[in-house]
Amino acid sequence: MAIGLDIGTGGVRGCLIDGKGGVVDLAEDPIDRSGRHDPQRVIDAAFTVLAELSSGPAGGCAETIAVAGTSGSIVALDDSGSPIGPLSLYDDHPTPGARHRVLALGPAAFQRGASVDVVARCLDVSQRPGVSRLAFEADYVARALARRDLPTDLNNALKAGGDPVKRRWPDWLATLGLTDRVLPALVEPGQRLCAIDEGLSAKLGFSSPPAIAAGTTDGCAAALAAGLSEFGDAVTSLGTTLVLKVLSDRPVFSAEHGIYSHRMRGSWLAGGASRAGGAILRHVFGDAALETLADHPIADAPSSLSYVPLLSSGERFPVADPHLQPVLDPRPPSDNAYFLAIIDALVRWEQRGYDALTARGAPRVRRLSAVGGGTRNMAWMRTRRRDMGFARFQAQSQMTACGAARLAQSAAAPAKT
C-alpha cells in the first residue's frame, strides 16, 4: 500500500493505492486562495487527508508516502524549521529588484529549466528576517511528517536552478546569496528518505510509521498518473494552460523554446508549459456558454484563421518570447465558428510543442494521452483526434495524487539503469 499527496491549487488531495496500483481510497481537504498562502493550513490539510485515508480500507497499513507540490512554491524556515511569513506560491510575483538582480546573470544561467521569477522569489523569501533555510512545498510537508530537516527532490528544485543532470545547485546561485546553507540538499524523486515520526504516525492512525519518499512536482505526478510507460509516450494537460510531457531516454533542454526535462526513476520527462490553454476559452465565452459550445459538432477541416491563443502578451513554450502578442481577430460572425477557430489554434499550438520537442532530441511521440479539465470539452478532444496524427491511449488516472502514490510505491523498487 502507498499514499500520494497532491498539494494542489485548491487544496490537498490524497490517494491510497494497492500493490498493483489500483485505487483503494481517496480523500480531500479544500483550501481557499488565502489559505494556500498559510503554511500551517497546508500542513493541517495534509494531516487531515492522511488521517482520513488511514481510517479507511487498509489505509493504516500504508508503507510509503510521497508528496507532489506545485512547482515553484517556496517556504521560508527559521532555525527550528518553523515557517517565516506566507508561502510564496508558484504564481506569485517577485519584487522588481530581485528580478533585476537575477536577470543580470544573463541567459547562460537559464539553460536547464531555471525560471527567472522562481529564482527571484527564492531571493525575496530568503531575505525575510530570521530565515535560515528554504524549502519547497513538497519537502515542507514531508519535513512536517518526519519532524526533521529533509532534502528536496530534483524536480521541485528545477525552476529554482537545481541542475537535474549534475544533480546539484549551480555556482551562480551563490552569487545571489542562495548558498548550500540556505538551499535544501538534492535527491532523486522517489528516493526513500526516512520514516514518519513515530508519535505523529500513531496520531494519524497508521499501524506502523510509513516511509517517506522524496516527492515531485504536480506536473510530473500527473504524468505518472496517466501511465506513461515507454519512451515516446506523451501526455498533455489540457488545463488553464497547456503542459506537454514525453517520456524520454535522455534529457532535452532549450531555453529558446522553453523546453526542460525532469528526472523520473532513471528516465526523463521532457516537456514545456505554454501560457495558451483553456483560460482563453473561459475568458472569451464564459463557463455557461462553453458547456453548450463544447458539445457542438466540429468542422471537417481546420479553420484558415491563424490565431495566437494567448490571453496577454508573452509566451514560454513552444517558443520563449516575452513579446509575443495574442491574435484573436478577425472574429467570425457566430460564437460557434469563433469557438472552433480558437480550438483549432490551441490544437495547432499543442502540435507545435511536440514538434519542437522532437526537433530538439526528444523521442518522436509514440502515443498520446490527455488529462485535465479540457478532456471534458468534446469539441476540443474531437479536434485533437482530427488534426494530430498520434495514436491515443486512455490515461490510467486523472488524479495527480495517484501519480504521487505510484512514485511512493516505486520507492521500494530499483530504479532503471
FENFENFEN-V731847 format. One record per run of one state. SS is the DSSP state (@ for helix, = for strand, . for the rest). FROM is the first residue (numbers start at 1). TO is the last residue. If there is no record, write none. Layout:
BEGIN
SS:FROM:TO, SS:FROM:TO
END
This chain:
BEGIN
.:1:1, =:2:8, .:9:10, =:11:17, .:18:22, =:23:30, .:31:32, @:33:36, .:37:38, @:39:54, .:55:58, @:59:61, .:62:63, =:64:69, .:70:73, =:74:77, .:78:82, =:83:83, .:84:87, =:88:88, .:89:95, @:96:103, .:104:106, @:107:110, .:111:115, @:116:126, .:127:132, =:133:136, @:137:146, .:147:151, =:152:153, @:154:160, .:161:161, =:162:163, .:164:167, =:168:169, .:170:170, @:171:176, .:177:185, =:186:187, .:188:191, =:192:195, .:196:197, @:198:204, .:205:210, =:211:217, @:218:226, .:227:232, =:233:238, .:239:241, =:242:248, .:249:253, =:254:254, @:255:257, .:258:258, =:259:264, .:265:266, =:267:273, .:274:277, @:278:293, .:294:307, =:308:308, .:309:314, =:315:315, .:316:320, =:321:321, .:322:326, =:327:327, .:328:334, @:335:359, .:360:366, =:367:371, .:372:372, @:373:376, .:377:377, @:378:387, .:388:390, =:391:392, .:393:399, @:400:410, .:411:417
END
